[in-house]
Amino acid sequence: MSTTTYIEKLSRIEKDEYQKAAFDSQSNTVVLAGPGSGKTTVLTLKAMHLLNGVIAEPRGLACLTYSREAAREFTERLKELGLVGGNNIFLGTVHSFCLTEILGKFCDVYSLNIPTPIKIASEKQRAKLFEIAKKNVGCNDKYFKIERMNCTRMLSISGVSNICVDRDETAEIIANEYEKLLNQAGVIDYETIIIESTKLLQEKPYVRECISAKYPWLLIDEYQDLGRPLHEMVLTLIDNTKIKFFAVGDPDQSIYGFQGAVPDYLIELADRPDVQKITLLNNYRSNQDIIDGSELVLNQQRGYVAKTRENEDAVYKFIEVNEELDDQIEYFVKRIVPGLVKNGIPYEEIAVLVGNNSECNSIALRCQKENIPYYIVKHQFNRSDFVKWVESCASWIEGDKDIVFSDIGDFWISLITVNGAMYLTDEEKLIIRERLYKVLVESKDYEKSLTKWFEYVRKELCFDKYLEQNTYFQDEKDNIDNLMKEMSGSEYKEYGIDKFSKIGKPENQIVISTRHSSKGLEFEAIVMMGMEEDHFPSYYVKNDARLLAEANRLCFVCVSRAKRVCILMKSSYYTIKTKNGPWRKEFKPSMYWNILYSKYGNINTKKLH
């Protein structure tokens, strides 16, 4: 399928002058790709093209992504195009690249300021050490989060970048104490991996030469989300090696400033004289009204053009209810969802976007009551690599043709061998695969009860033993404990493995998501709740130009998820309980509501009394 699929997709991008220019580029390239512009298609085709002749084995390429989920999607896309995995390609996150290709291979060669052998602290351990560090330095601010400290730690990387970001002195003090505690505990964290790997590349020519020899090409997805260390890493490789890079991103979709990612790094890279900059201007997702609306809330005109839905109008609706979020949810499940379905929009093409996970859960509970099937983008449990593997096992048992047993077996062997630290013969690997196959086939006896099935597989395959041995992924033991907890104490209690296997596949389900988690998704209709002043954007960003610009980008991301229908919801009042009785205060509309209403408001605006 693969060859046919590759040729078909290649013929499509040849009709788009911007996509074709990106595909044909032979030099260091930055592709600025707006929503719906086909960036993933270009990136995957570029990878296949390089692997099919440009790069000769054993040399290869490294494809770096922001998240594990993005890495999984990228891998699946390449498989569809015919990729057969080999030793000459790396597909994964920046963290995993640094760990397996840099720090893990060279930490014993050079004297580094980290404990060896490498052992990564679990999430619980990191949280505990952070709280101890705060206490040790006299910080009593309960709102001071670990993310704030980690942002500052990432800024400790110096190099050739001219981008200046304000330093947080309090965070620096806490970070110094926290890193001492990590060392004392004999562990490192994910930030340490990035920082020390970047320093190795900057300071050690031999490390750069080894990376350059193995990977003459570096492909990077969502560059705007990856922060300062990766940026300095790329600049170091450009200036000191013959590595070529192909980076894709969109400064307008930079929404993770709280993690240290700012759009300036991508812009600085794109503006270098030795870098070819290509902008993808054609949108294959949305109609022109949606595109124009997204640019209005961004407060920037980009000139994006609808290419597949040129001759249709968008539907913008502005719905005001009486009181707070509960009324919005009630209206959504009773009126909006049935109305959209009646107009021919299936459940899976409907998404509701809110501010936080608690609000997602409130919507989910109401959907349950109304028997509306739903899918929450961010689950109560972490869909980590191992949890995803468990889901794949369930899917395979249920006969999912997209799941191949060899892939399941490869992952299981990689876990047992602790990322290659343990050598197994082909015969030993075969025995392990046969044992895995036997356990999974026999586990079908428990398919009606997710809890019993998981307990059986966990025990028979000795999950806990192997996870404890794997020093690279200490969080996975916590992840399966949390998964087990969810299975036995929530909606999942009534699941069989058939339903569990479909968790990551929102077929025939509406999608409930936070605004941030909606990035990368697309729907016929999106519903944006909480569009009141001081809610979105939040009141604390009003007087901070940098934070307000990021809020604009977040709203741009939300609106641009829609193909045709964009519904905004707000409340008129909120009630505060006082000793003198309830006090009602009026909600004013969000600035984004006002911006879109000024152009798209119409007689369809509704008010619920």
ZIDALIN-V914721 format. One line per field, one symbol per residue. ss: DSSP state (A for helix, B for strand, O for the rest). phi: phi as a letter, one per 40 degrees, with the letter a starting at -180 (. if undefined). burial: # if it has 16 or more other C-alpha atoms within 10 Angstrom, else .. A space follows every 50 residues. Layout:
# ZIDALIN-V914721
ss: ???
phi: ???
burial: ???
This chain:
# ZIDALIN-V914721
ss: OAAAAAAAAAAAAOOOAAAAAAAAOOOOBBBBBOOOOOAAAAAAAAAAAA AAAAOOOOOBBBBBBOOAAAAAAAAAAAAAOOOOOOOOBBBBBAAAAAAA AAAAAAOOOOOOOOOOOOOBOOAAAAAAAAAAAAAAOOOOOOOOOAAAAA AAAAOOOOOOOOOOOOOOAAAAAAAAAAAAAAAAAOOBOAAAAAAAAAAA AAAOAAAAAAAAAABBBBBBOOAAAOAAAAAAAAAAAAAAOOOBBBBBBO AAAOOOAAAOOOOAAAAAAAOOOOOBBBBBOBBOOOOAAAAAAAAAAAOO OOOOBBOOOOOOOOBBBBBBBBBAAAAAAAAAAAAAAAAAAAOOOOAAAB BBBBOOAAAAAAAAAAAAAOOOOBBBOOOOOOOOAAAAAAAAAAAAAOOO OOOOAAAAAAAAAAAAOOOOOOOOOAAAAAAAAAAAAAAAAAAAAAOOOA AAAAAAAAAAOOAAAAAAAOOOOOAAAAAAAAAAAAAAAOAAAAOOAAAA OOOOOOOOOBBBBBOAAAOOOOBBBBBBOOOBOBBOOBAAAOOOAAAAAA AAAAAAAAAOOBBBBBBBBBBBBBBBBBOOBBBBBBOOBOAAAAAAAAAA OOOOOBBOO
phi: .ccdcccccccccccbcccccccccbbdbbbcbcdgcgccccccccccdc ccicbccccaabbbbcbcccccccccccccchcbdaccbbbicdcccccc cbcccbcccbcbcbcbccbcccdccccccccccdcccgcbcccccccccc dccccccbibcccbbdcbcccccccccccccdcccgbbbccddccccccc ccbbdcccccccccbcbbbbcfdccbgcdcdccccccccbbccbbbbbaa dcbcbbdcbgcbcdccccccccccbcbbbcbcbbbbccccdcccccccga cbgcbcbbbcbbccbbbbbbbcbfcdcccdccccbcddcccdcgccdcbb bbbbcacccdcccccccdccfccabcdbccbcccdcccccccdcccccgc ccbbcccccccccccccffgcbcbcccccccccccddccccccccbccbd ccccdccccccfdcccccccccbcccccccccccccccbadcdccbcccc cbdcbccfacbbacccccdgcaacbbbbcgcbdgcaccdccdbbdccccc cccccdcccccccabbbbbabcabbbcbcchcbcbcccccdcdcccccbb caccdbbbb
burial: .....#...#..#....######....######################. #...#...##############.##.#######....############. ####.##......#...#####..##..######....#......#.### #####.#.#...........#####.###.##...####..######### ##....###.############################..#.######## #######.#########.##....########################.. ...####.#....#.##################..##..#....###### #####.#.###.##.##....########.###.##############.. ..#.#..##..##.#####.........#..##..##.##..#..##.## ####.###..#.#..##..###########..##.##....#..###### ###..##.###########.#################...#.....#### #######################.............########.##... .........
